[in-house]
Amino acid sequence: MSFGQGGPYGPGGGYGPGGAQPPTPDWAALADDSARRGRRRKLLFIGGGVLATAAVGAIVATAVISSGDKGKSANKSDKSASQLPAPQDLPSESPTPEPTFSDVAPPAPPKPLDILSSAQRDKAPISTGTLFPDKKAVGNGREYAKGSTAATKSCATAAQGSLVPALTGNGCRQLFRATYSKDGVAVTVGIAVFDTKAAAERAKEQAGPNVASLSGGGVPAFCRQADCRASANAIGRYAYFTIAGYTSGADVTSSDTKALEAGRDIADYAFRRILERGNQQASAAATASN
């Protein structure tokens, strides 16, 4: 199908059934209607412009009011800040003194064995009461009842055999004795005091049959005629000796363990008593120096 040129829809152009032509438009009415629409758009534009101007004005007024408040607030802040003291007016902190330390080291606390080894340092009172203070001696978990005690400056009178020259030859100052018993076994321990550790060591090495047994306090004479167990040892300027045997007067044989055990228990007790003497003096010296 082809379309020819001519009227608004072309000559002979089919539009309706049968090819009928549409009526001619009323151009005057169309012009009046167009003019009315133009005036209406102009009024709407002018009205919209007025509203837009009013809205902008409101925004500006609000902005000005807010800006004024902000200025007042700022002025108040500036005023408060101006009332704060200047840094130089603030009180300064007092300086904290620095700790000082002495360059001189404190003396080391004395050692118990050092005290026990020197007559010049070992000055605490000594007696049978300080060396044998307890009614019972405890050694290795076993208890022994205390009998008689004795003290002498004539060391040879409380010794027998080759112990006599060992004591006197090395300058024995005093000899303290105590007897302990348990289940028919008695032990006498003697603690001899010398001026030096070397003298006590020599006496220990030279000791023979040993210290004389001490009876009394419920313990009969023992180890006078019978064979007994003897021991010798030393700590610091002290030498200590034991003699152990049966209160029945029976001999102690080489296979016997009861008398041997008792002698070791009491020797251990004597060692701890001498060491305690050193500990007490060392502790007192350390306390005094602080």
ABEGO torsion letter per residue (X at the ends): XBBBBEBAAEBGBBABBGGBBBBBBBAAAAAAAAAAAAAAAAAAAAAAAAAAAAAAAAAAAAAAAAAAAAAAAAAAAAAAAAABBBAAABBBBBBBBBBBBBABBBBBBBBAAAAAABAAABABBBBAAAABABABBBBGGBBBBBBBBBBBABAAAABBEAAAAAAAAAGBABBBBBBBBBGGBBBBBBBBBBABAAAAAAAAAABBAEBBBBBEGGBBBBGAABBBBBBBBBBEABBBBBBBBBAAGBBBBAABAAAAAAAAAAAAAAAAAAAAAAAAAAAAAAAAAX
